[in-house]
Amino acid sequence: MPSPLPIEDRIERAAQLVLRSRIFFDIWFYFEGADTRPHLLDTMNEFSEFFRFAPHAHFVAFVVSVAALFEKRRDTITLPALSREMARAGMLSPQAYSEVEALISHAEPLAGKVTILRHNAFAHRSARISYDDIFKAAAITPAQMRELTEIALKVANALLRARGHQEQFFNELAREDAETMMRVLQSATHNG
């Protein structure tokens, strides 16, 4: 079995996965959120074949990406595994490890909900439970999904700090681009 990638690379990849997860969430929520969707619906209907799948694709990408950060497999890059490995190797102080583990413990119930979606609706499609029942079983809200990304970023940043790397931050650029795109499309459809 090949050796794991260097710890520095795995920490950076985990941090990037956290950032991507949040981008996927933000774009999905922009198109599907109760506050924004009603204002976008006419334009989305004008381009129905694109918007029929685009928000859903971002949601699937969010679920698969954020669930990967808390995966139980030993051969994947996960925040809990990185935390344990760094603590064992003396790369994470006992205090930092304790703080990271508290964050991970707080994230686990939320990650479990997302994992239900990943394992039964998206990465695999359950033959035993309906799509709607999968979502009922997961019982996760958009606010909880956002919270999971925020906790994941705190963990990733603690690991990055411990190795002397620059912390990462969420930004609104992808959502702002989506808003600009919708304004252009709305203008084109109303002036055309």
GROMACS elastic network, one bead per residue, 0.5 to 0.9 nm:
[ bonds ]
;  ai    aj funct       b0    kb
    2     5     6  0.88594   500
    3     6     6  0.86582   500
    4     7     6  0.79550   500
    4    10     6  0.85923   500
    4    75     6  0.80068   500
    5     8     6  0.82460   500
    5     9     6  0.64772   500
    5    10     6  0.64518   500
    6     9     6  0.54006   500
    6    10     6  0.64594   500
    6    11     6  0.88380   500
    7    10     6  0.50586   500
    7    11     6  0.61173   500
    7    12     6  0.85871   500
    7    82     6  0.78402   500
    7    85     6  0.88241   500
    7    86     6  0.83323   500
    8    11     6  0.52768   500
    8    12     6  0.62743   500
    8    13     6  0.86431   500
    8   160     6  0.84989   500
    8   163     6  0.77225   500
    9    12     6  0.51688   500
    9    13     6  0.60880   500
    9    14     6  0.85619   500
   10    13     6  0.50364   500
   10    14     6  0.60623   500
   10    15     6  0.85715   500
   10    77     6  0.62524   500
   10    78     6  0.85616   500
   10    82     6  0.78716   500
   11    14     6  0.51201   500
   11    15     6  0.62322   500
   11    16     6  0.86615   500
   11    77     6  0.81290   500
   11    78     6  0.88637   500
   11    79     6  0.82431   500
   11    82     6  0.72012   500
   11   156     6  0.71908   500
   11   159     6  0.69233   500
   11   160     6  0.67295   500
   12    15     6  0.51066   500
   12    16     6  0.61972   500
   12    17     6  0.86104   500
   12   156     6  0.84147   500
   12   160     6  0.75599   500
   12   165     6  0.88479   500
   13    16     6  0.50205   500
   13    17     6  0.61080   500
   13    18     6  0.86371   500
   13    77     6  0.78453   500
   14    17     6  0.50187   500
   14    18     6  0.63005   500
   14    19     6  0.87850   500
   14    69     6  0.68868   500
   14    77     6  0.65769   500
   14    78     6  0.68071   500
   14    79     6  0.69646   500
   14    82     6  0.89794   500
   14   156     6  0.68989   500
   15    18     6  0.50872   500
   15    19     6  0.64011   500
   15    20     6  0.87195   500
   15   152     6  0.83977   500
   15   153     6  0.70159   500
   15   155     6  0.89014   500
   15   156     6  0.54005   500
   15   157     6  0.74894   500
   15   160     6  0.81796   500
   15   167     6  0.88889   500
   15   168     6  0.72140   500
   16    19     6  0.50553   500
   16    20     6  0.61155   500
   16    21     6  0.84630   500
   16   168     6  0.84746   500
   17    20     6  0.50398   500
   17    21     6  0.59618   500
   17    22     6  0.86064   500
   17    65     6  0.64260   500
   17    66     6  0.73723   500
   17    68     6  0.85161   500
   17    69     6  0.74893   500
   18    21     6  0.51040   500
   18    22     6  0.64020   500
   18    23     6  0.88044   500
   18    65     6  0.76687   500
   18    66     6  0.67443   500
   18    69     6  0.75733   500
   18   149     6  0.64854   500
   18   150     6  0.86837   500
   18   152     6  0.63885   500
   18   153     6  0.61443   500
   18   156     6  0.77807   500
   19    22     6  0.52525   500
   19    23     6  0.63383   500
   19    24     6  0.87654   500
   19   149     6  0.81198   500
   19   153     6  0.76541   500
   19   168     6  0.79514   500
   19   169     6  0.76265   500
   19   170     6  0.63237   500
   19   171     6  0.87081   500
   20    24     6  0.61547   500
   20    25     6  0.84985   500
   20    61     6  0.87731   500
   20    62     6  0.77473   500
   20    65     6  0.75560   500
   20    66     6  0.87118   500
   21    24     6  0.51958   500
   21    25     6  0.61659   500
   21    26     6  0.86247   500
   21    61     6  0.72807   500
   21    63     6  0.77186   500
   21    64     6  0.84745   500
   21    65     6  0.55709   500
   21    66     6  0.56221   500
   21   149     6  0.70698   500
   22    26     6  0.59607   500
   22    27     6  0.85467   500
   22    62     6  0.71690   500
   22    66     6  0.84114   500
   22   146     6  0.74144   500
   22   149     6  0.60603   500
   22   150     6  0.84511   500
   22   170     6  0.72798   500
   22   171     6  0.89703   500
   23    26     6  0.50940   500
   23    27     6  0.61936   500
   23    28     6  0.84966   500
   23    58     6  0.85726   500
   23    62     6  0.80026   500
   23   170     6  0.81041   500
   23   171     6  0.82379   500
   23   172     6  0.80333   500
   23   173     6  0.87102   500
   23   174     6  0.64997   500
   23   175     6  0.76158   500
   24    27     6  0.54000   500
   24    28     6  0.61231   500
   24    29     6  0.85161   500
   24    55     6  0.89812   500
   24    57     6  0.86471   500
   24    59     6  0.64450   500
   24    60     6  0.84547   500
   24    61     6  0.62981   500
   24    62     6  0.50492   500
   24    63     6  0.87907   500
   24    65     6  0.88421   500
   24   174     6  0.87952   500
   25    28     6  0.51357   500
   25    29     6  0.59241   500
   25    30     6  0.84280   500
   25    58     6  0.68015   500
   25    59     6  0.63261   500
   25    61     6  0.83649   500
   25    62     6  0.55908   500
   25    63     6  0.84963   500
   25   142     6  0.86748   500
   25   145     6  0.78888   500
   25   146     6  0.74046   500
   25   149     6  0.88374   500
   26    29     6  0.51357   500
   26    30     6  0.60261   500
   26    31     6  0.87881   500
   26    58     6  0.87703   500
   26   146     6  0.85061   500
   26   172     6  0.80178   500
   26   174     6  0.78126   500
   26   175     6  0.61961   500
   27    30     6  0.50908   500
   27    31     6  0.65477   500
   27    32     6  0.86769   500
   27    55     6  0.71997   500
   27    58     6  0.67329   500
   27    59     6  0.83892   500
   27   174     6  0.69554   500
   27   175     6  0.55347   500
   27   178     6  0.70914   500
   28    31     6  0.54118   500
   28    32     6  0.60521   500
   28    33     6  0.79794   500
   28    54     6  0.82634   500
   28    56     6  0.70255   500
   28    57     6  0.81853   500
   28    58     6  0.53892   500
   28    59     6  0.55797   500
   28    62     6  0.84567   500
   29    34     6  0.87060   500
   29    36     6  0.83644   500
   29    37     6  0.87257   500
   29    55     6  0.80939   500
   29    59     6  0.83154   500
   29   142     6  0.77535   500
   30    33     6  0.56636   500
   30    34     6  0.89212   500
   30    35     6  0.84887   500
   30    36     6  0.60851   500
   30    37     6  0.70897   500
   30    55     6  0.86361   500
   30   175     6  0.70142   500
   30   178     6  0.80255   500
   30   179     6  0.82422   500
   31    34     6  0.88979   500
   31    36     6  0.66217   500
   31    37     6  0.53842   500
   31    40     6  0.73117   500
   31    41     6  0.86534   500
   31    44     6  0.88969   500
   31    51     6  0.88679   500
   31    55     6  0.61826   500
   31   178     6  0.88343   500
   32    35     6  0.85671   500
   32    36     6  0.71189   500
   32    37     6  0.53317   500
   32    38     6  0.88497   500
   32    55     6  0.72081   500
   33    36     6  0.54460   500
   33    37     6  0.56014   500
   33    38     6  0.86089   500
   33   142     6  0.86257   500
   34    37     6  0.57815   500
   34    38     6  0.70438   500
   35    38     6  0.70295   500
   35    39     6  0.80594   500
   36    39     6  0.56682   500
   36    40     6  0.66152   500
   36    41     6  0.89243   500
   37    40     6  0.50524   500
   37    41     6  0.58892   500
   38    41     6  0.53784   500
   38    42     6  0.81083   500
   39    42     6  0.74250   500
   39    43     6  0.84886   500
   40    43     6  0.56009   500
   40    44     6  0.60379   500
   40    45     6  0.86283   500
   40   182     6  0.73629   500
   40   186     6  0.83812   500
   41    45     6  0.59683   500
   41    46     6  0.85076   500
   42    45     6  0.51312   500
   42    46     6  0.62828   500
   42    47     6  0.89340   500
   42   186     6  0.83578   500
   43    47     6  0.65828   500
   43    48     6  0.83836   500
   43   182     6  0.74064   500
   43   185     6  0.67912   500
   43   186     6  0.57605   500
   43   189     6  0.73950   500
   44    47     6  0.52617   500
   44    48     6  0.56856   500
   44    49     6  0.88618   500
   44    50     6  0.80674   500
   44    51     6  0.56885   500
   44    52     6  0.81556   500
   44   182     6  0.85097   500
   44   185     6  0.89736   500
   45    49     6  0.83052   500
   45    51     6  0.74828   500
   45    52     6  0.84980   500
   46    49     6  0.87289   500
   46   189     6  0.77063   500
   47    50     6  0.57565   500
   47    51     6  0.62861   500
   47    52     6  0.84081   500
   47   185     6  0.89845   500
   48    51     6  0.51028   500
   48    52     6  0.55024   500
   48    53     6  0.87020   500
   49    52     6  0.52822   500
   49    53     6  0.72680   500
   50    53     6  0.60191   500
   50    54     6  0.61375   500
   51    54     6  0.50634   500
   51    55     6  0.65561   500
   51    56     6  0.85885   500
   52    55     6  0.74280   500
   52    56     6  0.77228   500
   53    56     6  0.52992   500
   53    57     6  0.60070   500
   53    58     6  0.87774   500
   54    57     6  0.51072   500
   54    58     6  0.64426   500
   54    59     6  0.87824   500
   55    58     6  0.52011   500
   55    59     6  0.63412   500
   55    60     6  0.88013   500
   56    60     6  0.61812   500
   56    61     6  0.85157   500
   57    60     6  0.51440   500
   57    61     6  0.61065   500
   57    62     6  0.85344   500
   58    61     6  0.50128   500
   58    62     6  0.60719   500
   58    63     6  0.86601   500
   59    62     6  0.50005   500
   59    63     6  0.62215   500
   59    64     6  0.86438   500
   60    63     6  0.51422   500
   60    64     6  0.61134   500
   60    65     6  0.83785   500
   60   117     6  0.89677   500
   60   118     6  0.79972   500
   60   122     6  0.65203   500
   60   123     6  0.86004   500
   61    64     6  0.52967   500
   61    65     6  0.58958   500
   61    66     6  0.84122   500
   62    65     6  0.52034   500
   62    66     6  0.59272   500
   62    67     6  0.82216   500
   63    66     6  0.54744   500
   63    67     6  0.58769   500
   63    68     6  0.83981   500
   63   114     6  0.61089   500
   63   115     6  0.75878   500
   63   117     6  0.71053   500
   63   118     6  0.60169   500
   63   122     6  0.81273   500
   63   145     6  0.89297   500
   64    67     6  0.53328   500
   64    68     6  0.61413   500
   64   114     6  0.83585   500
   64   115     6  0.81265   500
   64   117     6  0.86340   500
   64   118     6  0.57920   500
   64   119     6  0.89328   500
   64   122     6  0.75864   500
   64   123     6  0.70282   500
   65    68     6  0.52084   500
   65    69     6  0.68654   500
   66    69     6  0.53704   500
   66    70     6  0.72958   500
   66   111     6  0.76669   500
   66   114     6  0.77173   500
   66   115     6  0.86893   500
   66   145     6  0.89708   500
   66   148     6  0.80607   500
   66   149     6  0.73114   500
   66   152     6  0.84372   500
   67    70     6  0.54981   500
   67    71     6  0.61550   500
   67   111     6  0.61701   500
   67   112     6  0.80673   500
   67   114     6  0.60860   500
   67   115     6  0.54915   500
   67   118     6  0.69730   500
   68    72     6  0.86944   500
   68    76     6  0.79549   500
   68    77     6  0.76745   500
   68    78     6  0.66939   500
   68   115     6  0.85375   500
   69    76     6  0.86736   500
   69    77     6  0.68552   500
   69    79     6  0.56732   500
   69    80     6  0.81134   500
   69   111     6  0.86451   500
   69   152     6  0.78851   500
   70    77     6  0.86335   500
   70    78     6  0.54040   500
   70    79     6  0.62172   500
   70    80     6  0.66827   500
   70    81     6  0.86106   500
   70   104     6  0.87215   500
   70   107     6  0.87797   500
   70   108     6  0.76897   500
   70   111     6  0.65375   500
   70   112     6  0.85002   500
   70   115     6  0.85954   500
   71    74     6  0.83237   500
   71    76     6  0.73576   500
   71    77     6  0.81344   500
   71    78     6  0.61912   500
   71    79     6  0.86683   500
   71    80     6  0.86657   500
   71   111     6  0.88107   500
   71   115     6  0.82457   500
   72    75     6  0.89806   500
   72    76     6  0.83001   500
   72    78     6  0.80729   500
   72    80     6  0.88685   500
   72    81     6  0.86921   500
   73    76     6  0.60722   500
   73    77     6  0.88717   500
   73    78     6  0.86541   500
   74    77     6  0.81923   500
   74    78     6  0.86408   500
   74    81     6  0.77004   500
   76    81     6  0.86125   500
   77    80     6  0.89415   500
   77    81     6  0.72698   500
   77    82     6  0.72846   500
   78    81     6  0.53946   500
   78    82     6  0.61651   500
   78    83     6  0.85985   500
   79    82     6  0.51783   500
   79    83     6  0.60977   500
   79    84     6  0.86964   500
   79   104     6  0.79797   500
   79   152     6  0.76729   500
   79   155     6  0.70959   500
   79   156     6  0.70346   500
   79   159     6  0.87451   500
   80    83     6  0.51208   500
   80    84     6  0.62661   500
   80    85     6  0.86134   500
   80   100     6  0.85948   500
   80   101     6  0.77033   500
   80   104     6  0.68178   500
   80   155     6  0.89182   500
   81    84     6  0.51953   500
   81    85     6  0.60467   500
   81    86     6  0.84837   500
   82    85     6  0.51140   500
   82    86     6  0.59880   500
   82    87     6  0.84776   500
   82   159     6  0.79752   500
   83    86     6  0.52685   500
   83    87     6  0.61511   500
   83    88     6  0.86617   500
   83    92     6  0.76747   500
   83    97     6  0.68634   500
   83   100     6  0.72039   500
   83   101     6  0.77085   500
   83   155     6  0.84201   500
   83   159     6  0.70902   500
   84    87     6  0.51325   500
   84    88     6  0.61464   500
   84    89     6  0.85872   500
   84    92     6  0.88566   500
   84    97     6  0.79419   500
   84   101     6  0.87961   500
   85    88     6  0.51886   500
   85    89     6  0.61801   500
   85    90     6  0.86457   500
   85    91     6  0.83990   500
   85    92     6  0.89423   500
   86    89     6  0.50896   500
   86    90     6  0.61382   500
   86    92     6  0.54857   500
   86    93     6  0.89142   500
   86    97     6  0.85129   500
   86   159     6  0.81368   500
   86   162     6  0.88885   500
   87    90     6  0.51194   500
   87    91     6  0.57753   500
   87    93     6  0.68338   500
   87    94     6  0.72317   500
   87    96     6  0.88365   500
   87    97     6  0.63278   500
   88    91     6  0.76056   500
   88    92     6  0.81329   500
   89    92     6  0.77573   500
   90    93     6  0.67027   500
   90    94     6  0.85801   500
   91   159     6  0.88063   500
   91   162     6  0.65682   500
   91   163     6  0.71195   500
   92    95     6  0.80950   500
   92    96     6  0.60437   500
   92    97     6  0.58835   500
   92   158     6  0.87845   500
   92   159     6  0.75008   500
   92   162     6  0.58844   500
   92   163     6  0.82778   500
   93    96     6  0.51177   500
   93    97     6  0.59808   500
   93    98     6  0.84631   500
   93   162     6  0.80281   500
   94    97     6  0.50203   500
   94    98     6  0.60554   500
   94    99     6  0.86333   500
   95    98     6  0.50840   500
   95    99     6  0.62757   500
   95   100     6  0.86385   500
   96    99     6  0.50746   500
   96   100     6  0.60832   500
   96   101     6  0.84929   500
   96   158     6  0.72463   500
   96   159     6  0.86827   500
   96   162     6  0.81920   500
   97   100     6  0.50511   500
   97   101     6  0.59766   500
   97   102     6  0.85056   500
   97   158     6  0.88074   500
   98   101     6  0.51372   500
   98   102     6  0.61903   500
   98   103     6  0.87268   500
   99   102     6  0.51385   500
   99   103     6  0.63804   500
   99   104     6  0.87246   500
   99   155     6  0.86529   500
   99   158     6  0.87190   500
  100   103     6  0.50914   500
  100   104     6  0.61674   500
  100   105     6  0.85777   500
  100   154     6  0.80911   500
  100   155     6  0.56921   500
  100   156     6  0.89529   500
  100   158     6  0.70639   500
  100   159     6  0.83869   500
  101   105     6  0.60136   500
  101   106     6  0.85071   500
  101   155     6  0.85679   500
  102   105     6  0.50697   500
  102   106     6  0.62372   500
  102   107     6  0.86557   500
  103   106     6  0.50526   500
  103   107     6  0.61888   500
  103   108     6  0.87073   500
  103   151     6  0.63720   500
  103   152     6  0.80714   500
  103   154     6  0.77859   500
  103   155     6  0.67993   500
  104   108     6  0.60380   500
  104   151     6  0.76370   500
  104   152     6  0.78582   500
  104   155     6  0.74261   500
  105   108     6  0.52904   500
  105   109     6  0.77868   500
  106   109     6  0.69068   500
  106   110     6  0.78733   500
  106   148     6  0.89254   500
  106   151     6  0.80507   500
  107   110     6  0.53671   500
  107   111     6  0.59363   500
  107   112     6  0.84837   500
  107   147     6  0.83870   500
  107   148     6  0.60242   500
  107   151     6  0.65215   500
  107   152     6  0.76307   500
  108   112     6  0.59180   500
  108   113     6  0.86325   500
  108   148     6  0.88776   500
  109   112     6  0.50205   500
  109   113     6  0.64797   500
  109   114     6  0.89353   500
  110   113     6  0.51639   500
  110   114     6  0.64932   500
  110   115     6  0.86085   500
  110   140     6  0.73831   500
  110   144     6  0.66934   500
  110   145     6  0.73188   500
  110   147     6  0.84361   500
  110   148     6  0.63575   500
  111   114     6  0.51051   500
  111   115     6  0.59915   500
  111   116     6  0.86706   500
  111   145     6  0.85948   500
  111   148     6  0.70371   500
  112   116     6  0.63434   500
  112   117     6  0.89503   500
  112   138     6  0.79928   500
  113   116     6  0.52544   500
  113   117     6  0.69024   500
  113   118     6  0.89579   500
  113   137     6  0.79706   500
  113   139     6  0.68097   500
  113   140     6  0.60834   500
  114   117     6  0.52116   500
  114   118     6  0.62825   500
  114   119     6  0.87030   500
  114   138     6  0.67583   500
  114   140     6  0.73117   500
  114   145     6  0.78838   500
  115   119     6  0.58660   500
  115   120     6  0.82100   500
  115   138     6  0.81860   500
  116   119     6  0.53933   500
  116   120     6  0.59138   500
  116   121     6  0.77997   500
  116   134     6  0.71444   500
  116   135     6  0.81915   500
  116   137     6  0.75351   500
  116   138     6  0.57086   500
  117   120     6  0.54110   500
  117   121     6  0.51936   500
  117   122     6  0.65396   500
  117   123     6  0.84485   500
  117   134     6  0.65268   500
  117   135     6  0.67722   500
  117   137     6  0.87187   500
  117   138     6  0.65270   500
  118   121     6  0.58025   500
  118   122     6  0.50141   500
  118   123     6  0.53572   500
  118   124     6  0.69837   500
  118   125     6  0.87652   500
  119   122     6  0.64947   500
  119   123     6  0.56961   500
  119   124     6  0.52464   500
  119   125     6  0.72242   500
  119   126     6  0.77608   500
  120   123     6  0.71770   500
  120   124     6  0.53747   500
  120   127     6  0.85312   500
  120   129     6  0.80129   500
  120   131     6  0.81960   500
  120   134     6  0.67417   500
  121   124     6  0.59742   500
  121   126     6  0.65043   500
  121   130     6  0.87815   500
  121   131     6  0.64164   500
  121   134     6  0.68870   500
  121   135     6  0.84786   500
  122   125     6  0.60318   500
  125   128     6  0.89609   500
  125   129     6  0.89160   500
  125   131     6  0.85673   500
  126   129     6  0.59377   500
  126   130     6  0.76983   500
  126   131     6  0.83424   500
  126   134     6  0.87283   500
  127   130     6  0.78978   500
  129   132     6  0.83026   500
  129   133     6  0.62445   500
  129   134     6  0.64727   500
  130   133     6  0.50938   500
  130   134     6  0.62263   500
  130   135     6  0.88727   500
  131   134     6  0.51710   500
  131   135     6  0.66863   500
  131   136     6  0.88703   500
  132   135     6  0.52920   500
  132   136     6  0.63372   500
  132   137     6  0.87145   500
  133   137     6  0.60078   500
  133   138     6  0.84976   500
  134   137     6  0.50697   500
  134   138     6  0.61953   500
  134   139     6  0.86188   500
  135   138     6  0.50407   500
  135   139     6  0.61073   500
  135   140     6  0.77499   500
  136   139     6  0.51122   500
  136   140     6  0.82961   500
  137   140     6  0.86193   500
  140   143     6  0.82583   500
  140   144     6  0.62499   500
  140   145     6  0.70687   500
  141   144     6  0.51596   500
  141   145     6  0.63500   500
  141   146     6  0.87446   500
  142   146     6  0.61853   500
  142   147     6  0.85028   500
  143   146     6  0.51471   500
  143   147     6  0.61094   500
  143   148     6  0.86478   500
  144   148     6  0.61187   500
  144   149     6  0.87682   500
  145   148     6  0.51218   500
  145   149     6  0.66090   500
  145   150     6  0.88596   500
  146   149     6  0.52613   500
  146   150     6  0.63995   500
  146   151     6  0.88340   500
  147   151     6  0.61999   500
  147   152     6  0.85141   500
  148   151     6  0.51836   500
  148   152     6  0.60717   500
  148   153     6  0.85901   500
  149   153     6  0.61304   500
  149   154     6  0.86902   500
  150   153     6  0.51559   500
  150   154     6  0.63832   500
  150   155     6  0.88151   500
  150   170     6  0.87951   500
  151   154     6  0.50959   500
  151   155     6  0.63445   500
  151   156     6  0.86597   500
  152   155     6  0.51294   500
  152   156     6  0.61067   500
  152   157     6  0.85072   500
  153   157     6  0.59276   500
  153   158     6  0.84628   500
  153   168     6  0.75495   500
  153   169     6  0.77124   500
  153   170     6  0.84056   500
  154   157     6  0.51524   500
  154   158     6  0.61881   500
  154   159     6  0.87514   500
  155   158     6  0.51391   500
  155   159     6  0.63867   500
  155   160     6  0.86610   500
  156   159     6  0.51629   500
  156   160     6  0.61216   500
  156   161     6  0.85782   500
  156   167     6  0.81568   500
  156   168     6  0.81728   500
  157   161     6  0.59304   500
  157   162     6  0.84287   500
  157   165     6  0.85808   500
  157   166     6  0.80372   500
  157   167     6  0.51659   500
  157   168     6  0.64711   500
  157   169     6  0.88000   500
  158   161     6  0.51277   500
  158   162     6  0.61722   500
  158   163     6  0.88375   500
  158   167     6  0.81105   500
  159   162     6  0.51447   500
  159   163     6  0.66049   500
  159   164     6  0.88569   500
  159   165     6  0.85431   500
  160   163     6  0.53195   500
  160   164     6  0.63002   500
  160   166     6  0.65609   500
  160   167     6  0.62318   500
  160   168     6  0.85397   500
  161   165     6  0.54482   500
  161   166     6  0.67418   500
  161   167     6  0.66121   500
  162   165     6  0.75457   500
  171   174     6  0.78450   500
  171   175     6  0.87055   500
  172   175     6  0.53681   500
  172   176     6  0.59744   500
  172   177     6  0.85916   500
  173   177     6  0.60986   500
  173   178     6  0.86098   500
  174   177     6  0.50513   500
  174   178     6  0.62571   500
  174   179     6  0.86802   500
  175   179     6  0.61889   500
  175   180     6  0.86102   500
  176   180     6  0.61750   500
  176   181     6  0.85409   500
  177   180     6  0.50101   500
  177   181     6  0.60544   500
  177   182     6  0.85829   500
  178   181     6  0.50028   500
  178   182     6  0.61959   500
  178   183     6  0.86647   500
  179   182     6  0.51549   500
  179   183     6  0.62568   500
  179   184     6  0.87141   500
  180   183     6  0.50981   500
  180   184     6  0.62437   500
  180   185     6  0.86079   500
  181   184     6  0.51819   500
  181   185     6  0.61671   500
  181   186     6  0.85352   500
  182   186     6  0.58959   500
  182   187     6  0.83824   500
  183   186     6  0.50306   500
  183   187     6  0.60251   500
  183   188     6  0.84921   500
  184   187     6  0.50991   500
  184   188     6  0.60802   500
  184   189     6  0.86292   500
  185   188     6  0.50068   500
  185   189     6  0.61090   500
  185   190     6  0.85053   500
  186   189     6  0.52568   500
  186   190     6  0.60523   500
  186   191     6  0.83856   500
  187   190     6  0.52521   500
  187   191     6  0.58518   500
  187   192     6  0.80851   500
  188   191     6  0.53106   500
  188   192     6  0.56001   500
  189   192     6  0.52056   500
